[in-house]
Amino acid sequence: MTTTIAKSVDQVAALTTSASASYSDPSGAFVALPDTSVTFDLKLASLLVVTFAARGAVAKKPGQTTTPIVFVKCELDGTPCQPDSNPVEFLLPPFCCDTRSFTWVARRVAPGAHTIAISWGMGNPGSAVLTNRSLIVEAARL
């Protein structure tokens, strides 16, 4: 277990959208989650706390007996966010909705321009819809 102590939060980047995003790739392959990336310019070396949340539902294909699982990945400048148990499973209920979230941490990020991007895919692919998405990045001074 790694612990990092940071100072005050100096910057916050936030993205929110109510728009629906639909996924139905039968391969389950990861793709960028539409409108769910944020670029920001860090003023100081920082610890980043990245939280993604969304409301969603899944649907089975006709005859499918397994429940589809939405997988979510976070990348900082193309590198997986930590903890490195990317992807994270969002087990959503079929035909109705629930909200899921996860928080990642980047322990030592240099000043400059950076991008956090969220992608998604599926296990036991059926279809999925995510709405009411938020992506919050808090930068705390090291």
Secondary structure, DSSP 8 states (H G I E B T S, - for coil): --------EEEEEEEEE---EEE--TT---EEEEEEEEEEEESS-EEEEEEEEEEEEEE--TT--S--EEEEEEEETTEE-BSS--SEEE---BTS-EEEEEEEEEEEE-SEEEEEEEEEEEES--EEEEEEEEEEEEEEE-
